[in-house]
Amino acid sequence: MSLVAKVLRHKSVEQLQAEASKRTDFRRVLGLWQLTAIGIGGIIGVGVFVLAGHEAATNAGPAVALAFLLAGIASAAAALCYAEFAGMIPVTGSAYTYSYATLGELPAWLIGWDLLLEYALIVAVVAIGWSGYVQALLGSAGFHLPVWAQGAIGTGEGRVFNLIAALATIGVSALLVFRTEWGARFNTVIVAIKVIAVVLVIGVGAFYIDPANWVPFIPERVVDADGVGHFGLQGIATAAAVVFFAVFGYDTLTTAAEESKNPQRDLPRAVLLSLGVSMALYLAVSLVLTGIAPYTTLGGDAPVSEAFTRLGLPWIAAAISISAVIGIASVLFAFMLGAARIWFSLSRDGLLPGWFAKIHPKYGTPHRPTIVLGIFTALVAGFLPIGEVAKLVNIGVLSAFIVICASVWVLRVRKPDLHRAFRTPLVPLIPLIGIGFSIWLLSELAAITWLIFLVWVSLGLLVYFGYGMRHSKLAQEQA
């Protein structure tokens, strides 16, 4: 077999469907609402409570709502494509598994390898943002951590390590080691609390909106002393690229396909439900937040609660901080779950050591990759500031979105009669919208992001050609 044939070997959709019906690695315990809660939990979090204010203050001004809308359009196009695949191939692994069925082993490996890093970094970003709210809440009660434990180096004088962020990732990984349904039930409760908090922000804040805060809606473009531009139309594009990771997360629920009670029916519905609810809340919060406070004041660690404190509503600020502390944990849960399941899938297919594809005999979870991810994300969240980590979390997911959108189109041409529990409308228009927006958002990412991405891809190629290609289960079956 030639090298090209080896790296492009793939599993057929029919083969994956047959394997899914026989596999018993996981216990099927998740229903529609638990899956939807995982999706909403993955989408709504630091984007509402931190990034909406941060990007308004630094890049978009009141037009941060437009940034969320642009990112949401790209995300919605991809969500429709994910929904088709989720109903057609109900197998753990999400974009990695879908790529394996359409593009071949090496492209699928690269997507899985990229998503593994991206999901882990998202956990770290969210943990850092969560830490800001916890510290604000503790500070209001008169308790302060030692200065060295308040944040990473570069975030303030004397700061060395973000202790709370690190402990958060360790705690979530520990929860995910236990039974999936236990974590899912806990997640559903905290997602409900989080949604109530967001509705509270919108409902109360609407009475304090000052339209003068929306003028100018798109602030004039400026360049700072370091030569970095802010605001204007370009600033909206930059903000959209940064907040993009806040409007996906539904893809994490597709990684739990083999833990779903009825994946072909429930996964597509959960994908679309979670994105629809989340986008409505994001747009409303963006407009309310920039309406109740000048955008220049929203760059703090906990911008939403700080804005309500300045309005003389400390009880609302406290309620938001408590809800954020509770609710952001669901984002950690969703992406840690997704990262562990992708790692498990790569190992089960032989592309990474099979030691990681062992299910815990008592709890039925992929405990080994979960524990390793907990330690890794704790170190990243502890030592790196949120701005530096946030720049790195989009590129792999945007690449996956391009692949998924293109794959739906390719499979419609190759196998038009294949049974699809959900069909993406207006193919190829919807996939092209998803591809076009994703490419545009990729072009907005900083050069350092691309450099780190290329380093990670190069490392992935070394791992594949040095280990994965020879140990691939598919290669062994074909041999």
C-alpha positions as CSV (number, residue, x, y, z in Angstrom):
1,M,0.0,0.0,0.0
2,S,1.4,3.4,-1.0
3,L,2.0,6.1,1.6
4,V,-0.9,8.2,0.2
5,A,-3.3,5.2,0.5
6,K,-2.2,4.6,4.1
7,V,-2.7,8.2,5.3
8,L,-6.1,8.5,3.5
9,R,-7.6,5.1,4.5
10,H,-10.9,5.7,6.1
11,K,-13.8,4.0,7.9
12,S,-17.1,4.0,5.9
13,V,-20.2,5.6,7.5
14,E,-21.8,2.2,7.4
15,Q,-18.8,0.6,9.3
16,L,-19.0,3.3,12.0
17,Q,-22.7,2.9,12.4
18,A,-22.3,-0.9,12.7
19,E,-19.5,-0.4,15.3
20,A,-21.7,2.1,17.3
21,S,-24.5,-0.5,17.6
22,K,-22.2,-3.1,19.0
23,R,-19.9,-1.1,21.3
24,T,-20.4,-1.3,25.1
25,D,-17.4,0.9,26.2
26,F,-19.8,3.4,27.8
27,R,-23.2,3.2,29.5
28,R,-26.0,5.0,27.7
29,V,-27.3,7.3,30.3
30,L,-27.8,10.8,28.7
31,G,-31.2,12.1,27.5
32,L,-32.1,15.1,25.4
33,W,-32.1,17.6,28.2
34,Q,-28.9,16.4,29.7
35,L,-27.2,16.7,26.3
36,T,-28.7,20.1,25.7
37,A,-27.4,21.2,29.2
38,I,-23.9,20.0,28.2
39,G,-24.2,22.1,25.1
40,I,-25.5,25.2,26.8
41,G,-23.0,24.6,29.6
42,G,-20.2,24.6,27.0
43,I,-21.4,27.8,25.3
44,I,-22.5,30.1,28.0
45,G,-19.9,31.0,30.5
46,V,-16.8,33.2,30.4
47,G,-18.2,34.7,27.1
48,V,-21.1,36.3,29.0
49,F,-19.4,37.0,32.4
50,V,-15.9,38.1,31.2
51,L,-15.2,38.3,27.4
52,A,-18.3,40.4,26.5
53,G,-17.0,43.2,28.7
54,H,-13.4,42.7,28.0
55,E,-13.8,42.8,24.2
56,A,-16.1,45.8,24.5
57,A,-13.5,47.7,26.4
58,T,-10.5,46.8,24.2
59,N,-11.7,46.1,20.6
60,A,-15.4,46.6,19.7
61,G,-17.1,49.1,22.1
62,P,-20.9,48.7,22.2
63,A,-20.6,46.9,18.8
64,V,-19.4,43.8,20.7
65,A,-23.0,42.6,20.1
66,L,-22.2,42.6,16.4
67,A,-19.0,40.7,17.1
68,F,-21.1,38.0,18.8
69,L,-23.6,38.0,15.9
70,L,-20.8,37.5,13.3
71,A,-19.3,34.7,15.3
72,G,-22.7,33.2,15.8
73,I,-23.5,33.1,12.1
74,A,-20.4,31.1,11.5
75,S,-21.1,28.9,14.4
76,A,-24.8,28.3,13.4
77,A,-23.7,27.2,9.9
78,A,-21.3,24.7,11.4
79,A,-23.9,23.6,14.0
80,L,-26.3,22.6,11.2
81,C,-23.5,20.5,9.7
82,Y,-22.6,19.0,13.1
83,A,-26.2,18.1,13.6
84,E,-26.3,16.1,10.3
85,F,-23.2,14.1,11.3
86,A,-24.3,13.6,14.9
87,G,-27.5,12.0,13.7
88,M,-25.7,9.9,11.1
89,I,-22.6,8.8,13.0
90,P,-23.4,8.4,16.7
91,V,-19.9,7.6,17.7
92,T,-17.7,9.2,20.4
93,G,-15.0,11.6,18.9
94,S,-17.1,14.3,17.2
95,A,-15.2,16.1,14.4
96,Y,-12.4,13.6,14.6
97,T,-14.7,10.6,13.9
98,Y,-16.6,12.4,11.2
99,S,-13.4,13.3,9.4
100,Y,-12.3,9.7,9.6
101,A,-15.4,8.7,7.6
102,T,-14.9,11.3,4.9
103,L,-11.4,12.5,4.5
104,G,-9.2,9.7,5.8
105,E,-6.9,8.8,8.7
106,L,-4.3,11.6,8.6
107,P,-6.7,14.5,8.2
108,A,-8.9,13.0,11.0
109,W,-5.8,12.6,13.2
110,L,-4.8,16.2,12.7
111,I,-8.4,17.4,13.6
112,G,-8.4,15.2,16.7
113,W,-4.9,16.3,17.7
114,D,-5.9,20.0,17.3
115,L,-9.1,19.7,19.1
116,L,-7.4,17.9,22.0
117,L,-5.2,21.0,22.6
118,E,-8.0,23.5,21.9
119,Y,-10.5,21.9,24.3
120,A,-7.8,21.7,27.0
121,L,-6.9,25.4,26.5
122,I,-10.5,26.4,26.7
123,V,-10.8,24.7,30.0
124,A,-7.8,26.8,31.1
125,V,-9.2,30.1,29.8
126,V,-12.6,29.5,31.5
127,A,-10.9,28.5,34.8
128,I,-8.9,31.8,34.7
129,G,-12.1,33.8,34.1
130,W,-13.9,31.8,36.8
131,S,-11.1,32.6,39.3
132,G,-11.7,36.3,38.8
133,Y,-15.3,35.9,39.9
134,V,-14.4,33.7,42.9
135,Q,-11.8,36.3,44.1
136,A,-14.3,39.1,43.6
137,L,-16.8,37.2,45.7
138,L,-14.3,36.4,48.4
139,G,-13.1,40.0,48.4
140,S,-16.6,41.3,49.0
141,A,-16.7,39.0,52.1
142,G,-13.3,40.5,53.3
143,F,-11.2,37.5,52.4
144,H,-8.2,37.8,50.1
145,L,-5.7,35.2,48.9
146,P,-2.0,35.8,49.3
147,V,-0.8,38.1,46.4
148,W,1.3,35.3,44.9
149,A,-1.8,33.1,44.5
150,Q,-4.1,35.7,42.9
151,G,-2.9,35.3,39.3
152,A,-0.2,34.5,36.8
153,I,3.0,36.4,36.4
154,G,2.3,39.6,34.4
155,T,-1.3,40.1,35.7
156,G,-0.2,42.2,38.7
157,E,2.7,43.0,41.0
158,G,3.7,40.0,43.1
159,R,1.4,37.5,41.4
160,V,2.9,34.2,40.5
161,F,0.3,31.5,40.2
162,N,-3.5,31.5,39.8
163,L,-4.3,29.0,42.6
164,I,-8.1,29.0,42.3
165,A,-8.0,28.4,38.5
166,A,-5.7,25.5,38.9
167,L,-7.9,24.0,41.7
168,A,-11.0,24.4,39.5
169,T,-9.6,22.3,36.7
170,I,-8.4,19.6,39.1
171,G,-11.9,19.5,40.7
172,V,-13.7,19.1,37.4
173,S,-11.4,16.4,36.2
174,A,-12.0,14.5,39.5
175,L,-15.8,14.9,39.0
176,L,-15.5,13.5,35.5
177,V,-13.7,10.4,36.7
178,F,-16.9,9.3,38.5
179,R,-20.0,8.1,36.7
180,T,-21.0,10.2,33.7
181,E,-24.7,10.5,34.9
182,W,-23.6,11.9,38.2
183,G,-21.6,14.7,36.5
184,A,-24.4,15.2,34.0
185,R,-27.0,15.7,36.7
186,F,-24.8,18.1,38.6
187,N,-24.1,19.9,35.3
188,T,-27.8,20.3,34.5
189,V,-28.5,21.9,37.9
190,I,-25.7,24.4,37.5
191,V,-26.6,25.2,33.9
192,A,-30.1,26.1,35.2
193,I,-28.6,28.4,37.8
194,K,-26.5,30.0,35.2
195,V,-29.3,30.7,32.8
196,I,-31.3,32.2,35.6
197,A,-28.4,34.5,36.3
198,V,-28.1,35.6,32.7
199,V,-31.9,36.3,32.6
200,L,-31.5,38.4,35.8
201,V,-28.7,40.5,34.2
202,I,-31.0,41.1,31.2
203,G,-34.2,41.7,33.1
204,V,-32.8,44.1,35.8
205,G,-30.2,45.8,33.5
206,A,-32.8,46.7,30.9
207,F,-34.3,49.2,33.4
208,Y,-30.9,51.0,33.8
209,I,-29.9,51.3,30.1
210,D,-28.7,54.8,29.1
211,P,-28.7,55.0,25.3
212,A,-25.9,57.6,25.5
213,N,-23.6,54.7,26.4
214,W,-24.2,53.2,22.9
215,V,-22.9,56.4,21.2
216,P,-20.8,55.9,19.2
217,F,-21.9,52.4,18.7
218,I,-18.8,51.6,16.7
219,P,-15.9,53.7,18.3
220,E,-13.4,55.3,16.0
221,R,-10.3,53.2,15.1
222,V,-7.3,54.0,17.3
223,V,-3.7,52.7,17.5
224,D,-2.0,52.3,20.8
225,A,1.7,53.0,21.7
226,D,2.6,49.4,20.7
227,G,1.2,49.9,17.2
228,V,-1.8,47.6,18.0
229,G,-5.2,48.8,16.5
230,H,-8.5,48.9,18.4
231,F,-12.1,49.6,17.6
232,G,-13.6,50.5,14.2
233,L,-14.8,47.8,11.8
234,Q,-11.5,46.0,12.2
235,G,-12.0,46.0,15.9
236,I,-15.3,44.2,15.5
237,A,-13.7,41.6,13.4
238,T,-10.9,41.1,15.9
239,A,-13.4,40.8,18.7
240,A,-15.4,38.3,16.7
241,A,-12.3,36.1,16.3
242,V,-11.6,36.3,20.0
243,V,-15.2,35.6,21.2
244,F,-15.8,32.9,18.7
245,F,-14.8,30.2,21.2
246,A,-17.6,31.5,23.4
247,V,-20.3,30.7,20.7
248,F,-19.4,27.1,20.1
249,G,-19.4,24.4,22.7
250,Y,-22.4,22.4,21.3
251,D,-19.7,20.2,19.6
252,T,-18.7,18.9,23.1
253,L,-22.0,17.2,23.5
254,T,-21.4,15.2,20.2
255,T,-18.3,13.7,21.9
256,A,-20.7,11.9,24.3
257,A,-22.6,10.1,21.5
258,E,-22.0,6.7,22.9
259,E,-23.3,7.8,26.3
260,S,-26.6,9.1,24.7
261,K,-29.8,7.0,25.1
262,N,-31.0,7.8,21.6
263,P,-28.1,9.5,19.8
264,Q,-29.6,9.7,16.3
265,R,-32.6,11.5,17.5
266,D,-31.3,13.5,20.5
267,L,-27.9,14.7,19.3
268,P,-29.0,16.9,16.4
269,R,-31.8,18.4,18.5
270,A,-29.5,19.1,21.4
271,V,-26.9,20.8,19.1
272,L,-29.5,23.2,17.6
273,L,-31.3,23.8,20.9
274,S,-28.2,24.7,22.9
275,L,-26.9,27.1,20.2
276,G,-30.3,28.8,19.7
277,V,-30.9,29.5,23.4
278,S,-27.3,30.6,24.0
279,M,-27.1,33.1,21.1
280,A,-30.3,34.8,22.2
281,L,-28.9,35.3,25.7
282,Y,-25.4,36.4,24.4
283,L,-26.9,39.2,22.2
284,A,-29.2,40.4,24.9
285,V,-26.4,40.5,27.5
286,S,-24.0,42.3,25.2
287,L,-26.5,45.1,24.5
288,V,-27.6,45.4,28.2
289,L,-24.0,45.5,29.5
290,T,-22.8,48.2,27.2
291,G,-26.1,50.1,27.8
292,I,-25.7,50.3,31.6
293,A,-22.0,51.2,31.7
294,P,-19.5,53.0,29.4
295,Y,-17.6,50.4,27.4
296,T,-14.3,51.8,28.6
297,T,-15.1,50.6,32.2
298,L,-15.8,47.0,31.3
299,G,-12.2,45.7,31.2
300,G,-12.0,44.3,34.7
301,D,-11.8,40.7,35.9
302,A,-15.5,40.5,36.6
303,P,-17.1,43.2,34.4
304,V,-20.8,42.3,34.8
305,S,-20.8,42.3,38.6
306,E,-18.6,45.4,38.6
307,A,-21.1,47.2,36.3
308,F,-24.0,46.5,38.7
309,T,-21.9,47.6,41.7
310,R,-21.4,51.0,40.0
311,L,-25.1,51.2,39.5
312,G,-25.6,50.9,43.3
313,L,-27.0,47.4,43.1
314,P,-24.6,45.4,45.2
315,W,-27.1,42.6,45.8
316,I,-27.5,42.1,42.0
317,A,-23.7,42.1,41.7
318,A,-23.4,39.5,44.5
319,A,-26.0,37.3,42.9
320,I,-24.3,37.5,39.5
321,S,-20.9,36.7,41.1
322,I,-22.4,33.7,43.0
323,S,-24.2,32.5,39.8
324,A,-21.0,33.0,37.7
325,V,-18.9,31.1,40.2
326,I,-21.4,28.2,40.1
327,G,-22.3,28.4,36.4
328,I,-19.0,28.8,34.8
329,A,-18.1,25.4,36.2
330,S,-20.4,23.8,33.6
331,V,-18.1,25.1,30.8
332,L,-15.2,23.4,32.5
333,F,-17.3,20.2,32.7
334,A,-18.3,20.3,29.0
335,F,-14.9,20.9,27.5
336,M,-13.0,18.6,29.9
337,L,-15.5,15.9,28.9
338,G,-15.0,16.6,25.2
339,A,-11.2,16.6,25.5
340,A,-11.2,13.3,27.4
341,R,-13.5,11.6,24.9
342,I,-11.5,12.7,21.9
343,W,-8.3,11.4,23.6
344,F,-10.1,8.2,24.3
345,S,-11.2,7.8,20.7
346,L,-7.7,8.5,19.3
347,S,-6.4,5.8,21.6
348,R,-9.1,3.3,20.9
349,D,-8.3,3.7,17.2
350,G,-4.7,3.0,17.9
351,L,-3.4,6.5,17.0
352,L,-2.3,7.1,20.6
353,P,-1.3,4.4,23.1
354,G,-4.1,2.0,24.0
355,W,-3.4,2.5,27.7
356,F,-5.5,5.7,27.5
357,A,-8.5,3.8,26.1
358,K,-9.2,1.8,29.2
359,I,-12.6,2.4,30.9
360,H,-12.7,2.6,34.7
361,P,-14.1,-0.8,35.8
362,K,-16.3,0.7,38.4
363,Y,-17.3,4.2,37.1
364,G,-17.4,3.5,33.3
365,T,-15.4,6.6,32.4
366,P,-12.1,7.3,30.5
367,H,-10.3,8.1,33.7
368,R,-6.7,8.1,32.5
369,P,-6.9,10.9,29.9
370,T,-9.2,12.8,32.2
371,I,-6.7,12.8,35.0
372,V,-3.8,13.8,32.7
373,L,-5.9,16.6,31.2
374,G,-6.7,17.8,34.7
375,I,-3.1,18.2,35.6
376,F,-2.1,19.8,32.3
377,T,-4.9,22.4,32.4
378,A,-4.2,23.2,36.0
379,L,-0.6,24.2,35.1
380,V,-1.7,26.3,32.1
381,A,-4.5,28.0,34.1
382,G,-2.1,28.6,37.0
383,F,0.8,30.1,35.1
384,L,-0.6,31.9,32.0
385,P,-2.8,35.1,31.9
386,I,-6.2,34.8,30.2
387,G,-5.4,37.1,27.3
388,E,-2.5,34.9,26.1
389,V,-4.4,31.7,26.4
390,A,-7.6,33.0,24.8
391,K,-5.6,33.8,21.6
392,L,-4.8,30.2,21.2
393,V,-8.1,28.5,21.6
394,N,-9.9,29.3,18.3
395,I,-7.6,28.1,15.5
396,G,-8.1,24.3,15.9
397,V,-11.9,24.6,16.3
398,L,-12.2,26.9,13.3
399,S,-10.2,24.3,11.3
400,A,-12.5,21.6,12.5
401,F,-15.5,23.7,11.4
402,I,-14.1,24.0,7.9
403,V,-13.6,20.3,7.7
404,I,-17.1,19.4,9.0
405,C,-18.8,21.9,6.7
406,A,-16.8,20.6,3.7
407,S,-17.4,16.9,4.7
408,V,-21.2,17.4,4.8
409,W,-21.1,18.6,1.2
410,V,-18.7,15.9,0.1
411,L,-20.8,13.1,1.6
412,R,-24.0,14.5,0.0
413,V,-22.3,14.1,-3.4
414,R,-20.7,10.7,-2.6
415,K,-23.6,9.1,-0.9
416,P,-26.8,11.1,-1.5
417,D,-29.0,8.2,-0.5
418,L,-27.4,7.5,2.9
419,H,-30.0,7.7,5.7
420,R,-29.7,11.0,7.6
421,A,-31.7,11.5,10.8
422,F,-31.2,15.3,10.3
423,R,-30.4,17.0,7.0
424,T,-28.6,20.3,6.9
425,P,-30.7,22.7,4.8
426,L,-29.6,24.5,1.7
427,V,-26.5,22.4,0.9
428,P,-24.0,23.6,-0.3
429,L,-25.0,27.2,0.7
430,I,-24.9,26.6,4.5
431,P,-21.6,24.7,4.4
432,L,-20.1,27.4,2.2
433,I,-21.2,30.1,4.7
434,G,-19.6,28.1,7.6
435,I,-16.4,27.7,5.6
436,G,-16.2,31.3,4.5
437,F,-16.8,32.7,7.9
438,S,-14.3,30.3,9.5
439,I,-11.6,31.2,7.0
440,W,-12.3,34.9,7.6
441,L,-12.1,34.5,11.4
442,L,-8.8,32.5,10.9
443,S,-7.4,35.4,9.0
444,E,-8.0,37.7,12.0
445,L,-5.9,35.6,14.4
446,A,-2.5,36.9,15.5
447,A,0.7,35.6,13.9
448,I,1.8,34.1,17.2
449,T,-1.4,32.0,17.2
450,W,-0.5,30.6,13.8
451,L,3.1,30.0,14.9
452,I,2.0,28.0,17.9
453,F,-0.6,26.1,15.9
454,L,2.0,25.1,13.3
455,V,4.3,23.9,16.0
456,W,1.5,21.8,17.4
457,V,0.6,20.4,14.0
458,S,4.3,19.6,13.3
459,L,4.4,17.7,16.6
460,G,1.2,15.9,15.7
461,L,2.7,14.8,12.3
462,L,5.7,13.4,14.2
463,V,3.5,11.5,16.6
464,Y,1.4,10.1,13.7
465,F,4.2,9.0,11.4
466,G,6.3,7.8,14.4
467,Y,3.5,5.9,16.2
468,G,-0.1,6.3,14.9
469,M,0.3,5.1,11.3
470,R,1.9,1.9,12.4
471,H,-0.4,1.2,15.4
472,S,-3.7,2.2,13.7
473,K,-6.4,-0.4,14.4
474,L,-7.8,0.3,10.9
475,A,-4.3,-0.6,9.4
476,Q,-4.2,-3.8,11.4
477,E,-7.7,-4.8,10.2
478,Q,-6.8,-4.1,6.6
479,A,-3.6,-6.1,6.9
